[in-house]
């Protein structure tokens, strides 16, 4: 692996003499079609005191060249290369090892920040003294014009991030557990270090367990209703979330869902675990059950059936109703 020196705390051209306060870790593998937009969204931030570690996970397209060009034009960007593909979790861990700022954030190289994302996230957590701040996000979907259009904030996202709260915990705001992505947050590096947090390597959906670890290990966290990230659903179908019909991806997904619940259980966060279970039953499992009905591999149905039975056993009369309940009842027989 080749890497730069740790980001120079005085390297921001936008604010001479003022050190960056947040490092944004931007991992990418073969995302040349989207990376310019992601990096442009960083350059457009109303908070200029950032530095970014761009981790090229052995791309075979022009991703590395785009990262290099960004670093040549703006000293706030620093490029790291993996000589072989190690996966998203490993790429994020590589970036974590180079953080020298008080705060850290993540932006996948096919997504984009809204202009005030860092200002709002860093501003709220710096003012409150909390360990984590999380914001809302929307899907960026292909449109009929050949581009991408941002959607609306979905109900489960709003439940986690609205109304604004500062200095809260899972005991007071259990619905925050529904925000399970790495890239809608800013957190203190002190939290990562004292809790020894790292992303799982070689697994899809690697951020779900880490999100619950952040909530349960944080002294407190803040939530803001602002949309901070537009999360891309790629038109070519190459996003990992578009491959859930594949058995290995399903297994990683179910492992991440179950692992997140286990973190909440271990921390004694019963209300948050119950909230997470309700959301999984209502939102995550019905689409998987639809995929499983006509799946050519019976192992897919069996794996899903085991998980449905396990999660459903945690609900006492407070589960989904209507079509979702019907789908879950069928899947429990697989």
MOBEL-V828720 format. One record per backbone hydrogen bond with DSSP energy under -0.5 kcal/mol. NH is the residue of the N-H (numbers start at 1). CO is the residue of the C=O. E is the energy in kcal/mol with one decimal. If there is no record, write none. Layout:
<<NH CO E> <NH CO E>>
This chain:
<<2 81 -1.7> <7 98 -0.7> <11 8 -1.9> <13 11 -0.5> <15 12 -0.6> <16 13 -0.5> <18 15 -2.2> <19 17 -0.6> <20 9 -0.7> <21 49 -2.6> <22 49 -1.1> <23 103 -2.1> <24 22 -0.5> <24 51 -2.8> <25 23 -0.6> <25 105 -2.8> <26 24 -0.6> <26 53 -2.9> <27 25 -0.6> <28 55 -2.4> <34 31 -2.0> <35 31 -2.5> <36 32 -0.5> <37 34 -0.6> <38 34 -1.7> <39 35 -2.7> <40 36 -2.7> <41 37 -2.1> <42 38 -1.1> <43 39 -2.3> <44 40 -1.7> <45 42 -1.7> <46 115 -2.1> <48 46 -0.8> <50 48 -2.1> <51 22 -2.0> <52 76 -3.0> <53 24 -2.0> <54 52 -0.6> <54 78 -3.5> <55 26 -2.1> <55 53 -0.7> <56 54 -0.8> <56 80 -3.0> <57 28 -2.5> <57 55 -0.8> <58 56 -1.8> <64 61 -0.5> <66 62 -2.3> <67 63 -2.4> <68 64 -2.6> <69 65 -2.4> <70 66 -1.9> <71 67 -2.2> <72 68 -2.3> <73 69 -1.5> <74 70 -1.6> <77 74 -2.0> <78 52 -2.1> <80 54 -2.9> <81 2 -2.3> <82 56 -2.6> <91 87 -2.1> <92 88 -2.4> <93 89 -2.2> <94 90 -2.3> <95 91 -1.9> <96 92 -2.4> <97 93 -1.7> <98 95 -1.6> <99 96 -1.3> <103 21 -1.8> <104 187 -2.6> <105 23 -2.6> <106 185 -0.6> <107 25 -2.3> <109 27 -1.9> <111 108 -2.1> <112 230 -1.7> <114 228 -1.8> <117 114 -2.0> <120 116 -2.8> <121 117 -2.6> <122 118 -2.5> <123 118 -0.6> <123 119 -1.6> <124 120 -2.1> <125 121 -1.9> <126 122 -2.4> <127 123 -1.8> <128 124 -2.1> <129 125 -1.8> <131 220 -2.5> <132 220 -0.8> <133 186 -2.7> <134 222 -2.0> <135 184 -2.6> <136 226 -2.1> <138 229 -1.8> <140 231 -3.3> <141 139 -0.7> <141 149 -2.3> <143 147 -2.3> <146 143 -1.5> <149 141 -2.9> <151 139 -2.8> <157 154 -0.6> <158 154 -2.4> <159 155 -2.4> <160 156 -1.1> <161 157 -1.3> <162 158 -2.2> <165 223 -2.0> <168 221 -2.6> <172 169 -0.8> <173 169 -2.3> <176 173 -1.6> <177 174 -1.8> <178 175 -2.0> <179 176 -2.3> <180 178 -1.1> <185 182 -0.8> <186 133 -2.2> <187 104 -2.2> <188 131 -2.5> <189 102 -2.6> <190 102 -0.5> <191 188 -0.8> <192 188 -1.3> <193 189 -2.4> <194 190 -2.7> <195 191 -2.0> <196 192 -0.7> <197 192 -1.9> <200 206 -0.6> <208 205 -1.1> <210 206 -0.7> <211 207 -2.5> <212 208 -1.5> <213 209 -2.1> <214 210 -2.4> <215 211 -2.0> <216 212 -2.5> <217 213 -2.1> <218 214 -1.6> <221 168 -2.6> <222 132 -2.7> <223 165 -2.4> <224 134 -2.2> <228 136 -3.0> <228 226 -0.6> <229 136 -0.9> <230 112 -2.9> <231 138 -3.1> <231 229 -0.6> <232 230 -0.6> <233 140 -2.8> <234 232 -0.7> <237 234 -1.5> <242 239 -1.8> <243 240 -1.8> <246 243 -1.8> <250 246 -2.6> <251 247 -2.6> <252 248 -2.1> <253 249 -2.5> <254 250 -3.0> <255 251 -2.4> <256 252 -2.3> <257 253 -2.5> <258 254 -2.8> <259 255 -2.6> <260 256 -2.2> <261 257 -1.7> <262 258 -2.2> <263 259 -1.9> <264 260 -1.7> <265 261 -2.7> <266 262 -2.6> <267 263 -1.5> <268 265 -1.7> <269 264 -2.5> <270 268 -1.5> <273 269 -2.4> <274 270 -2.5> <275 271 -2.2> <276 272 -2.5> <277 273 -2.5> <278 274 -2.3> <279 275 -1.9> <280 276 -2.5> <281 277 -2.6> <282 278 -2.0> <283 279 -3.1> <284 279 -0.9> <284 280 -0.5> <285 280 -2.5> <287 283 -0.5> <288 284 -0.9> <289 285 -2.5> <290 286 -2.1> <291 287 -1.8> <292 288 -2.2> <293 289 -1.7> <294 290 -0.6> <295 292 -1.5> <298 296 -0.7> <300 297 -1.3> <301 297 -0.9> <302 298 -2.4> <303 299 -2.4> <304 300 -2.0> <305 301 -2.9> <306 302 -2.3> <307 303 -1.6> <308 304 -2.8> <309 305 -2.4> <310 306 -2.0> <311 307 -2.7> <312 308 -2.7> <313 309 -1.4> <314 311 -1.6> <315 312 -1.7> <317 315 -0.6> <324 321 -0.8> <326 322 -1.9> <327 323 -2.5> <328 324 -2.4> <329 325 -2.2> <330 326 -1.8> <331 327 -2.3> <332 328 -1.8> <333 330 -1.5> <334 331 -1.6>>
